[in-house]
Amino acid sequence: MPSTIRDAVLILTLTVAVPVALAGRHAQEHQHPATHPEGGAHRHPAAAAIKNPVAVNAASIAAGKQQYDKQCAGCHGDTGKGDGSMGEELNPKPANLVDADWKHGSSDGEIFVVIRDGIKNSGMKPYAKKLTAHQMWDVVNYLRSLGPHAH
């Protein structure tokens, strides 16, 4: 086989087959019963391992509140209780972000991943294209200031 065809086959394999295989693997891991108990909260170990690189300080919390007010309050409400007017029609309802029940994990990394990637089959859409990583971490820091979840 000429090298240009071989190179094209290799590139096609790497750009199509590998991501498809990894996506299938990720879906299987995500549905693992050890991390997804029926009807209850679950953990995302890979997300939980992500460390918050943004220092928790007044500036970060204020920046996070500004982004929260703009991007999140419509569904999650002004105080984070899940009672925003845009969330009334959603099923499931937006999460109460100030209580102790975090269905997708309560670590900084898990909260960041929910903001970044959204939650499938819910009104929680991904914000990776609307917010920078730093802005999402600011939102995490702001959310920490609202509820009982300590670092």
N, C-alpha and C positions, 0 to 999 in steps of 0.2 A: 504494500500500500504506500503510495507517495506520502512524503512527510507532511505536506500541506493538508491532505485529507485526514491523515492520522491526527494532526494538530486540531483540525476542525472537529473531529469526533471527540477528542479529549475535552475541548472547550465546551462542546454541547453537553457532554456527560457531567462536567463540573458545574455548569450553570443551570441544568435542568434536573438531572437525576439525583444529585446529592441533596439539593434543597428539598426535593419531594420526599426523599428517604428520611431526612432529618425532621421534616414536618410531621410525617407519620409517626416517627419515634416520639416526638414531643407530645403528640396527641395521646399516645398510649401512656406515657409517663404522667400526663396531666390527669388521666382518668384512673390512676392507680388507687385502689380502695384505701390504702394506708394513708393517703393524703386527702382523700375526698370521701369522708364518711357520709352516709346517706342522710340528706336533709340538714346537715349541720355545718359548723365551721370547719375549715380545713386549712392546711398549711401548704406553702409553696417553698420547699427547702432551698431551691436555687435562688429564688427572689429574696428569701430571708437572709441569705448569705451576703447580699449586696449591702455595703456600708454607706452611710450617708456622708458624702464628702463636704457638705455645707455646714459650717458651724452654726449652732443654734444660738442666735443672739437677736437683739431687738430689731436690727436691720433686716435680717432674714425673715423673721416672723412678720414684720410689717410688709415686706415685699410679697410674702406668701399670702397675707390677707388681701392685698390688692389683687393678686391673680385669682384667689378664691372668689372674691366679690364679683369679678368680671366673668370667670369661667364656670364656677361651681355653684354659687348661691341660688341660681335659678331653679335647680333641682334639689340641692341639699339644704336650702334655706339659709337665711342670714346668719343663724347661729349654729348651723351644721346638724340640725336635728332631723334632716330628711324631709322637711316640710315645705320645700320651695314650690311655688305655683306651677312651674313647668314639670314638676315631678308627679303631679296629681294623676296624670293619665298613664304613667309608666307602671308596668308590671314585669318584674317586681319593682316595688317602690324604692326610691333612692335610700341609700344607707343612712342611718343615724350615725354621724361621725363623732359624737360626743359620748356615746355609751360604751359599754365594755364588750359588746358583741360585734366583732369584726370577722365576717364570714370568710374573707380571703386572706386572713392573717393580719397581725397587728405590728409586725416589725417595720422599721423604716423602709427597708428594701421591698417588702411585700406591698406596702402602701404606694411606694413609688411606681412599682410595676403595674398596679391597678390603674394609676393615673396615666402612665405612659401607654399601656396596651389596651385599656378598657376591660370590660367583662363581657364575654360572649353571652348572647341571648338576654341581654339587659339593656337598659337605657344608658349605661355607662360606656361612653365612646372613648376611643383612644385620644390622648392629647399630645402625642409625640410630634405631631405636625403643627400644633398650635402654641406649644410652650417649649422653651429650651430645657435641657436637663437641669440646669441650675434653677430655673423657675419652678420646675416640678419639685425639686428638693426644698425650695422655699415653702411651697404649699404643704409638703410633709411636715416641715418645722412648724408652720402655722397650725395645722391640724393637731399636732402634739400639744400645742398651747391651749386647745379647746377642751380636751377630754381627760379622762383618767389614765391614759396610756403614757407611762413614763418611759424614758429612754433606757 
